[in-house]
Amino acid sequence: MPKVVLVHPQIPPNTGNIARTCAATQTELHLVAPLGFEISDRYLKRAGLDYWEFVTLKVHDSIADFYAYSQTQGGRWIGFSAKATQNYTQIEYQDTDWLLFGSETAGLPAEVLKICPMLAYIPMSQPGVRSLNLSVSAAIGLFEARRQLGYLS
């Protein structure tokens, strides 16, 4: 099953909401430091409600550490970015994909964008809106991958 990766997340409730989505779908959640909060943050815990025991969570110290780890596991990196040129629905997702999302303030770092073999964007009709909320974007990307792979039953 695809995995969700948050690179340098900054806002605890967003990460908590994504953790809850990952718990509900039995999806691994990977956080790449530096984080804008402590894992023990009460807002993070609160947003995840009492579902943290159902989250498979792995924290990586850096992009380099995450890269090395993901290489041992296999799978493609799919970076979600407003700078991408491929619509997220046009990608043929695979069970081993890593769905990468950047921080709320900066998106994915340039070094990550360079090494992602695929970059996806989520279309928005209003050009004045720069991006969707991180937890919304992660849910959209994850559920499209799950839909294509037949995990929605």
N, C-alpha and C positions, 0 to 999 in steps of 0.2 A: 504494500500500500504506500502511496506517496507520503512524504514526510513534510512537515511545515518547519521552516527555518526563519527565525527573526534575527536579523543582523543589526546589532546596536539599538535595540528598542529603548525608548525613552520614557514612555508613559505607562505606569503600572496597571491601570485599569484596562488598557488595550491588551496588554500581554495576558492579564487575567481572563479577559473575555475569550481570547484565542485559546488559552489553556482549556477553558470550558468546552469550546468547540472541539478541540483535540480529544478531550476526555469522552465526549459524547460519540465521537466517531472512531475511537481507538486509534488515533493518529499520533505518531511520535512528534514531540515538539522539541526543537533544538534552538537554544539561545546562544548567540555569538556575542561575547563581551568585546568592548566594555558595554555594560548595561547602564541605563540612566536611573537605576534603582537597585535596591538590595532584594534578593529573592525572598527575604522575610518581610518585605514591605506589606503593611496592613491593607493598602488599597489593592495591591496585587492579589493577596489572599482573598479579599472580600469579593473582587470581581470574579474570581474562580469559584466562589461559593465554597461548598464543602466537597467539591469534586476533585481536589488535588490528588487524592489517593488513586484516582483513575487515570492520571496523566503520566505518560512515559516521557519524562523530561531529562534532557541532557544539556548541560551548559559547557560551552567551549570557550577557552581563554582568549582566542583570537581567530581571525579569518584563516591564518596558516594552520592552526590546530584543527579547525573545522574541515578545512580542505583535506588535510592528511586523513582525518577520520572518515570523511565521505569517500575518499579513494579506496579505503579498505572495504567499504560496504558496497561500492558500485553504484551506478545510477547517474542520471543527468541532473545538472543544475538548471533549473528554469527560474530566471530572475523576473520578478514582476516590477515593472517600472513605467512611469509615464513617458519615458524616453524611448520605449520599445516601438517596433514597427509591426509586430505580429499580434493580432487579436488573440486573447487567451482562449477563445472557443475554437480557434483554428489549429491548435496544437493537438497532436495525438499523444495523450498522456500514457505513461507506462507505470507499472507498479513500483518501480524502483526510483522514481523521480523525487528530487528534492525541490520543494517550492520555496524560493527565497524571497523574503520581503525585507525592505530596508526600514530605517528609523522613520518616525513620524515627521521629523523636521528636515531630513536630508535625503531620504530614499536610500537605495543601495549605493555603497561607495563605488567610485570609478574602478578601483581594482577588482571588485566583484563583477561589475558589469562586463569588464574585459574578458573574464574567464568563464562567464556563463555561455554555454553553447546555444542557449535559447533565451530570448527575452520576450516577455508578454506584457501587453497593456490591457487594461479594462476600459472599454470605451465610455465616455461621458458626453452627453449632449451639450452641456453648458461649457463653453470654452473658458469662462472666467473662473471655473472651479479647477484648482490645480490637481487635487487628488481626493480619493475617498478615505475614510477613516481606516486605519491599519487593520483593525479587527474585521471590518466589513470586507476589505480587499482579500484578506487571508481566507475568509469563509467563502467568498465567491470563487477564488482559485481552487481551493480544496474541493468544494462541492462539484465544480465542473470536472475535475479529475476523477472524483468518485463516481459521478454520473457516467462518464465515458467508460470507466472500468467495471461498471456493474455493481458498485457497492451501495446503492441506494435502496435496496430491498429490505 
